[in-house]
Amino acid sequence: MTSFGTGPLLAVDAPALLYRSFFGVPKSVKNNALLGTTNTLLAVSASYSARAVVICFGNESAEYRVKAYPPYHANRPPMPPELEAQFDLATDFFRAFGWMVEHHDSLEADDLVHSFAQIEAEAGGEALILTGDRDLYQSVNARVNVLMMQKGGVPPARVDERGVYDRYGVRPDQVPDFIALRGDPSDSLPGAKGIGEKSARDLLHAHHTLENVIANAPKPAASAAVRAIAGQAEMLRVFRDVATCRRIDLARPADTPLNREGAAKIARANELGRLADRLASST
């Protein structure tokens, strides 16, 4: 019988954590990305008494996003070979901990994370999204929070609906519209010409949706930058589509209790002796 405990589902944006660990943990440490990510997952899952951990991987650039806007992710540098080697190890490594690992060939990890979180919420559970990507603020609702990774070893910051508003000045459901207007350099999205973060926020406060912003842009009282939005309408709709996480049908993850024995064994096999010792001493 499938088991669903009372703790939250921890949905993990694996590429974000592996990248952060690769550049945050000294390169002299063997398999530094795996080690840093694992330490974070062990700490967070224990801190929040997660009933299950689902670790999500996907395409570097989702097919639907590149098709809609070919420059998407165009400025991102290639993955360092040393990190790529750790990505190749990651699936078997994390599964040995008893955690669930999911891949998608055409969607990105954030689409999977978003989908798992919504599925958990709709089933009456709660979900925590562990990521460093603020685009996932759009996933937040009464049952879904984001755990935003911090610099300097500080524990992730829990972001609820109010937290999204405090940080962005918009509601979670407005995040894709906000990104379309403001732009997102990390994804090579330029946004509306002459519209920055404050202007995008103010426009959504006044008009609530991108469509309403476009409809009201030609008003004579509007600034030149706002009036120009009408002529950029189709491209802004593309940006909003690119910024919107896809929801796909997936099975609700069953509980994934930590397999300390298997974890210790795989850690030792990957030359992470101290981690292996720590895991083994807790069995």
N, C-alpha and C positions, 0 to 999 in steps of 0.2 A: 504494500500500500504506500502511495506517495505521501511523504511527510512534509507538512508546512508548519513550522514553528511560529512562535509569537514575535520573534525579533524581526528587524528589517532585512530586506534584500539589499546586499551591497553590489551595485552594478558598476563595473570598473572600466574606465577608458584606458585600456592597456597601453596603447602607443604613447599617450600623454605621460603616464607614469614611467615608462621605460626610458623615454627621452629625457625626462627630468632627472631620473636617477643616473643615467649615463653621463650627463654633464654636471651632476651634483656630487657624485661619489668619486673619489680619486681614481684615475685611470690605472693606478698601480694595483688596485683591488681586482682580483680575478672576477670576471662576470659581474662587474659593478652594477650594471643596470638591473640584472636579475636580483641581486642582493638588495639594492635600495628599494626596489618595488616590493619585494617580499617583506622586508621589514615594515614598510608602510602598511601593507595589507594585513599583516599579523596584528599590528598595533590598532589599526582602525576597526577591523572586524571584532577584535576583543573589546575595544572601548565601547562599541555600540551593540554588542551581543548580536551580531548579524546571524540570522538563521541560515543564510546562504550567501556565497560569493560567486558571481558570474563575471568572468574576465573576457572582455570583448575586443576582438581584432577585426579589421576590415581593410578595404582598399585604401591606399594613401589618398586618392582623389576619386570620390564616388562617380560612377559613370554618368548619372543623371546631372550632376553638377558640372562636369566638364563639357557635356553635350550642350547644356544651357548656356554656359559661359566658358569658352575655351581657355581664357587666361587664368582660370581658377587654379590656385596653388602654383602658378607658373614660376614664381620667384623663390620657391622653397629649395634649399640645397639638397643634394642627394644624401641618403642615409649613410653615415660613416660605416665602413665595412665591419669594424669591431662591434658596432651596435647591431648591424644586420645579422651577425653571427649569433647574437644573444636573442634576437627575435626568433631565429630558427629553433632555438632551444626552448623557447618559452612555453609552448603548448604542453609538451610532455612534462616539463618542469613543474608548472602550476597544477596540472592534473594530478601529479603525485601527492600534492597537498590535500587532495580530496575536493578541490575547487572545480567549478564548471568553467570550461573555456570554449568560447564560441567564435567562429570566423564567418565572414561574408565576403564573397569575391567581388561584388559590384558596389556594395554600400560601404560607408565608413563606420568606424567603431562607434561614433557618436549616434548614428542611426540605430545600431543595436542596443546601445545603452539606453537611449530614449525609449525604445520599444519595450525592453524588459521592465523599465521603471513604470511605464504606463500600465502594462499588463499586471504587474504586482499591485498597483493602486486599484485597478478595476476589480481585482479579486478580493479587495478588502484589506490588503496588507499595506505596509509602508516600504518605501524604497529610498536608498541613499545613493547618489551618483558621485563617485569619486573621480575627479577630473581636474585638469588645469585650464579647461576650455570654457570661457564664459558664454559661448554660444548655447551651452546646455542649460543656461538659466531659463530657456523657453520650456524646459521639461518640468519645472517646479510647479507644484500645486499643493493642496492641503495634505496630500499623502506622499509627496515626492520632494525631497530636499537635495541640494547639491552640497557635497563636501569639496570645497575649493582648495587645492593644494597651495601651500604658502612657501616662501623662501626661508632659508636658514634653519631648516629642521623644525619649524613651528608646526604644530598639528593642524590638519585641514580645518578651514573655517566653515561652519555649517550655515548654509544660505537657504532661508525659507522664502515665502512669497514677499514678506516685508523686506527681507534682506535684498532681494532682487531690486525692489523699488528704491531702497536706500542706496544701492550701488549704481544703478542705471537710470533711475528716475522714471522707469516705465514698469508696467505689469509684465509677468512672464509671457503672457500670450502676445504682447507687443514686441517682444525681442526681435523676431525676424524683420518686422517693419522698421524697427530702430536701426538694425544693422544695414538694411537696404538704404536708408537715408544717410546714416553717418558714414557707412563704409567700414571695411575691415582689412587693413593692410596685410595681416597675416594670411588672409585668404585671397589676396589680390583683388578685393572688391573696392572700387573707388568711391561708391556712394554717390549721392547727389552733389553736383558741382556747387561749391560755396556753402554747403551745409555741414556743419560740424556737430559734435556731440550735444551741445546745448541747444542748438537750433532744432536738431532732430527730436530731442526730448520735448521741447516747447511745442513743436508741431503736433506731436502725438498727444500731448496734454489737451491741445485745443480740438483736434479732429479725430483722435482715437485710433484710426487705422490708416495705413498707407493709401488705400483707395480714397478715403475722405480727404487726405492731404492733397492728393493729385486733383481731385474734383474742385477743391477750394483754392488751388494755387493761382489761377488766373485773376483773382480778385485784384482790383486796382490798388487797394491799400497795402497789399503784400509787398515785401522787399523784392528787389530784382532777382535775388537768388531763389526765393520761394516761387516767384512767377515762372522762373525757368524750369521748375520741376515738371510742369505740364508737358514740356517738350522732351523730357527724359522718362516719361511714364513707362514705356514698354521695357526699357532697360532696368528701371527700378523694380518692376515686377519680377524681372529675371533675378535680380539680386536677392529679393525677398524669397523667391523659390529656392535659390542656392543656399540661403541661410536657414531654411526650414528643415528640421530633422524629419526623416521619413519614419512612419509608423508601419511596421510589418508584423505579421502574425507569427508568434513564437509560443512555445509551451512555457507555462509558468515554472520557473526553476524549483526543484525540490530542495530540501535542506541539504547542505554540504558540510557536515562536520569535519573538522580538521583532522587529517590523517598524519599524526606526528611521526609515526614510524616510517611511512612512505616518504614524508617530507625530509626527514633526516637522511634517509638513504639517497634521495636524489640530490640533496644539497652536497653531501660528501662526494658523490660521483662527479659533481661539477666544481670541485675544489673550493667549496665554501664550508670549510671545516668548522669554523666558529659557529656559524648558523646551525650546522648539523649537530654540534655538541649541545647547543642551547635547546634545540628541538628534542633531542634524545633525552636530555636531563629532565624534561617536563612530562615524559610519557609515564 
